[in-house]
Amino acid sequence: MFPQLNDVQSSGRVQTTAQNRVLRNTYFMLAATMVPTVLGAWVGMSMGFSLFEGSPLISMMLFLGIAFAFFYGIERTKHSIVGVYLLLGFTFFMGLMLSRILSAALGMGNGGQIIAVAAGGTGVIFFGMASLATVVKKDLSSMSKFLFLGVILLIVASVANIWLQMPALMLTISLLAVVIFSVFLLVDLQRIINGGETNYISATLSVYLSVYNIFTNLVVLLMSLFGGGSRD
């Protein structure tokens, strides 16, 4: 009886140690991804980067194609150092894509404050969801399907708004995106904490996408609601 109990306790300690290691590595890798993201945004703003400025629809299709190619590559190589390099390359690309929004914000009189508030708000949401993930006992993984459906609807609405050009729809999309990706962040962090995700590269990619989308949509919301006049 006692040896069996000791085996169970030992197994539990090993599992807890593995979970903590994945979580620790995920947080470390998430912090590392901020470097190429900022670098990509700086390069993009410096060179006036635009994926396909002549057509927003083609630009979105190209973006999705490149992003999903990265997803495929990262998933296939997530157990090797190549996966780390691909993840960092993806975050540099996302920084490039972020540059247009940041340039638009910085073109406003209060653009610096908008970006700072959006960054602070993203940090508050992240730490709030991380704290909540440690105390919520109910398994939230079943919400992933509904959240993914919500993301698909956001993409469809964004494509439709390319032609509709409705400011109210844009605000609604951004607001819903902040909510959806905040919940996504909670679900992903809980999965990592509970041991449902055993690979830190996959975990980092999931968390990064939520943080990135929360930040960008907060910037859009703040620009729309509180953006000042042009610096010029």
VOGU-3710 file (C-alpha; in Angstrom, 3 decimals, decimal comma):
1> mfpqlndvqs> 0,000/0,000/0,000  2,646/2,494/1,041  4,896/1,990/-1,988  1,870/2,521/-4,234  0,968/5,731/-2,396  4,538/6,935/-2,730  4,432/6,187/-6,452  1,277/8,261/-6,832  2,788/11,148/-4,876  5,990/10,965/-6,892
11> sgrvqttaqn> 4,027/10,914/-10,155  2,017/13,922/-9,008  5,172/15,857/-8,178  6,684/15,046/-11,576  3,507/16,173/-13,341  3,370/19,421/-11,344  7,028/20,103/-12,089  6,432/19,543/-15,818  3,403/21,865/-15,803  5,353/24,579/-14,003
21> rvlrntyfml> 8,211/24,208/-16,486  5,882/24,615/-19,485  4,262/27,671/-17,886  7,627/29,208/-16,986  9,046/28,594/-20,459  5,878/29,994/-22,032  6,157/33,243/-20,073  9,859/33,499/-20,894  9,252/32,849/-24,597  6,335/35,290/-24,632
31> aatmvptvlg> 8,631/37,997/-23,279  11,215/37,083/-25,929  8,650/37,454/-28,734  8,143/41,094/-27,807  11,649/41,904/-29,105  11,079/40,885/-32,762  7,560/42,326/-32,601  8,872/45,755/-31,581  11,722/45,460/-34,087  9,292/44,540/-36,860
41> awvgmsmgfs> 7,026/47,460/-35,977  9,995/49,859/-36,010  11,214/48,553/-39,373  7,691/48,729/-40,783  7,181/52,321/-39,663  10,611/53,330/-40,934  10,014/51,944/-44,416  6,271/52,659/-44,645  5,518/48,941/-44,902  2,292/47,831/-46,557
51> lfegsplism> 1,583/44,220/-47,509  -0,553/45,170/-50,528  -1,640/48,774/-50,225  -3,661/48,823/-53,449  -6,258/46,301/-52,266  -7,290/45,722/-48,619  -8,903/42,384/-49,539  -5,785/41,040/-51,250  -3,735/42,344/-48,328  -5,914/40,427/-45,862
61> mlflgiafaf> -5,748/37,247/-47,954  -1,959/37,516/-48,190  -1,712/38,116/-44,467  -3,847/35,067/-43,654  -1,891/32,929/-46,107  1,474/33,917/-44,627  0,184/33,568/-41,068  -1,221/30,070/-41,638  2,015/29,037/-43,350  3,855/30,088/-40,195
71> fygiertkhs> 1,300/28,207/-38,039  1,877/25,046/-40,058  5,640/25,367/-39,871  5,644/26,095/-36,142  3,364/23,139/-35,424  5,555/20,777/-37,464  8,770/21,906/-35,764  7,533/22,711/-32,260  9,762/20,057/-30,684  12,976/21,504/-32,106
81> ivgvylllgf> 14,910/24,763/-32,099  13,568/25,427/-35,601  10,156/25,979/-34,026  11,622/28,727/-31,838  13,155/30,466/-34,849  9,906/30,212/-36,818  7,960/31,605/-33,865  10,330/34,564/-33,580  10,128/35,084/-37,346  6,349/35,058/-37,146
91> tffmglmlsr> 6,343/37,678/-34,394  8,651/39,883/-36,499  6,140/39,577/-39,338  3,331/40,495/-36,951  5,345/43,536/-35,904  5,515/44,583/-39,553  1,738/44,226/-39,797  1,335/46,270/-36,618  3,359/49,178/-38,025  0,500/50,711/-40,033
101> ilsaalgmgn> -1,783/50,946/-37,002  0,999/52,404/-34,883  1,893/54,896/-37,614  -1,738/56,003/-37,810  -1,882/56,390/-34,028  1,386/58,306/-33,861  0,072/60,635/-36,540  -2,489/61,868/-34,027  -1,801/64,557/-31,474  -2,295/62,127/-28,592
111> ggqiiavaag> -1,006/59,022/-30,397  1,708/58,309/-27,846  -0,822/58,317/-25,010  -3,171/56,059/-26,976  -0,445/53,468/-27,520  0,642/53,681/-23,876  -2,923/53,249/-22,606  -3,509/50,325/-24,983  -0,278/48,667/-23,800  -1,246/49,240/-20,163
121> gtgviffgma> -4,745/47,914/-20,773  -3,319/44,820/-22,453  -1,060/44,256/-19,459  -3,962/44,587/-17,031  -6,045/42,127/-19,045  -3,151/39,670/-19,274  -2,371/39,671/-15,561  -6,087/39,596/-14,751  -6,672/36,535/-16,940  -3,489/34,863/-15,644
131> slatvvkkdl> -4,674/35,337/-12,056  -8,178/34,169/-12,898  -6,827/31,072/-14,628  -5,219/29,933/-11,378  -8,424/30,168/-9,323  -11,149/29,044/-11,737  -11,757/25,341/-11,048  -14,184/24,659/-13,886  -12,587/23,335/-17,057  -13,039/26,053/-19,688
141> ssmskflflg> -11,648/24,097/-22,647  -15,147/23,500/-24,035  -15,376/27,230/-24,771  -12,618/27,029/-27,399  -14,982/25,929/-30,182  -17,347/28,847/-29,570  -14,450/31,291/-29,332  -12,996/29,998/-32,610  -16,389/30,460/-34,239  -16,404/34,017/-32,895
151> villivasva> -13,006/34,653/-34,503  -14,299/33,367/-37,859  -17,270/35,723/-37,606  -14,930/38,616/-36,800  -12,876/37,852/-39,918  -16,025/37,700/-42,063  -17,291/40,979/-40,603  -13,875/42,604/-41,177  -13,885/41,526/-44,818  -17,440/42,835/-45,248
161> niwlqmpalm> -16,479/46,164/-43,711  -13,809/46,646/-46,388  -16,715/47,555/-48,684  -19,256/48,780/-46,119  -16,809/51,207/-44,444  -19,069/51,526/-41,391  -17,322/53,126/-38,366  -19,904/51,641/-35,998  -19,232/48,137/-37,338  -15,482/48,677/-36,991
171> ltisllavvi> -15,921/49,692/-33,354  -18,161/46,685/-32,716  -15,631/44,330/-34,299  -12,779/45,769/-32,206  -14,787/45,641/-28,990  -15,870/42,040/-29,591  -12,291/41,126/-30,516  -10,999/42,442/-27,179  -13,636/40,384/-25,334  -13,164/37,204/-27,386
181> fsvfllvdlq> -9,371/37,207/-27,208  -9,435/38,034/-23,492  -11,524/34,906/-22,910  -9,252/32,979/-25,300  -6,320/34,105/-23,149  -8,049/32,821/-20,016  -8,809/29,444/-21,618  -5,279/29,014/-22,982  -3,594/29,981/-19,714  -5,833/27,631/-17,739
191> riinggetny> -4,998/24,809/-20,175  -1,282/25,434/-19,690  -1,587/25,649/-15,905  -3,649/22,441/-15,751  -1,216/20,518/-17,941  -3,420/20,382/-21,029  -0,620/21,907/-23,110  2,786/20,251/-22,842  4,704/22,178/-25,511  5,792/25,694/-24,633
201> isatlsvyls> 6,181/26,786/-28,269  2,545/25,970/-29,075  1,502/27,535/-25,778  3,436/30,723/-26,519  1,930/31,026/-29,990  -1,616/30,775/-28,596  -1,002/33,297/-25,829  0,885/35,669/-28,149  -1,976/35,774/-30,658  -4,438/36,696/-27,922
211> vyniftnlvv> -2,173/39,412/-26,471  -1,431/40,816/-29,942  -5,096/41,005/-30,905  -6,112/42,557/-27,588  -3,486/45,271/-27,994  -4,209/46,083/-31,650  -7,948/46,274/-31,108  -7,521/48,439/-28,024  -5,445/50,823/-30,151  -8,190/50,915/-32,789
221> llmslfgggs> -10,872/51,529/-30,162  -8,923/54,309/-28,467  -8,065/55,942/-31,784  -11,724/55,918/-32,798  -13,062/57,183/-29,484  -10,335/59,502/-28,199  -7,986/60,167/-31,105  -6,921/63,794/-31,319  -6,153/65,816/-34,412  -3,156/65,330/-36,675
231> rd> 0,279/66,323/-35,397  0,562/68,527/-38,430
//
